[in-house]
Amino acid sequence: MSGTEIRFVTPGRLLNPAGGFLEGYTHTLNPYAGCAFGCSYCYVRRMPVGLFRGRNWGEWIDVKRVNLEAFRKEWRRSRERTVMTVFMGSATDPYQPVEARYGITRALLEAMAEMPPDFLLLQTRSPLVVRDRELLRRFGGRLRVSLTIETDLESVRRRFTPKAPPVAARWRALRTLLDAGIDVQIAVSPLLPHSESFAVELVRAAPRIVVDDFFHGDGACGKRTEALGIRAMYEQAGEGELYHPETARRFFRELRLRAEPHGSTVLWSREGFLPP
Ligand code: SF4
């Protein structure tokens, strides 16, 4: 994390109302602001938090100092009043490297496990999530880990997300979580250039897969992704024809056909991220 500016902040509240792409959830919960993975296509780059910090996205992190007693109260108040479906995190990765040191995600999960929500989706691309597998089991069927694996090619991963965890480590994390009996899906989100065997690998590895792309999943019909220059990254690699809405739709259809005999679930875009 050298070169990453780390600040400590005291947030007013941690639970925020969900909306937009995450309609269907009551709340979002982000243990950090900023994200050291700094993925090239991250749509948060185009949101106010990503645009107006004065530093590049991926080069700063705010660690939210959590007053656990206050959070427990905030949590209980909401929990007693209403159905709670929580998306964690919508604008950060809850298991980015800084979590190994400060444990904000773990502390929040421990507090929530005392009175579990109706549903919690834990969205990450980090193998660090396996550290908390025993804790995650305490949520029973009310939690799903959504683990991003957008390509099976390490060279492509390095090109688009050089600071994110290697692909092999994510496959291993998936197996560990499944062995621990945790509900986990692979989020192929957004689909990146991949090998011919990616669909087969996915179907063999995971009981539930969601596919998304730059045109549906960035919350702005592809406009945010276009502004980030992702099209040029495809063109520079001679893969310009793959930057097209039909690419992921085709992959999705192939995946569905291959998944059928295995009884796996394959979902498209937002549908795959919604609470049950
Ligand atoms: S891990 Fe998620 S939040 Fe972090 S930079 Fe990548 S896409 Fe953005």
Residues whose N, C-alpha, C, O or C-beta is under 5 A from the ligand:
A	BS01	SF4	C35 F37 G38 C39 C42 A91 T92 D93
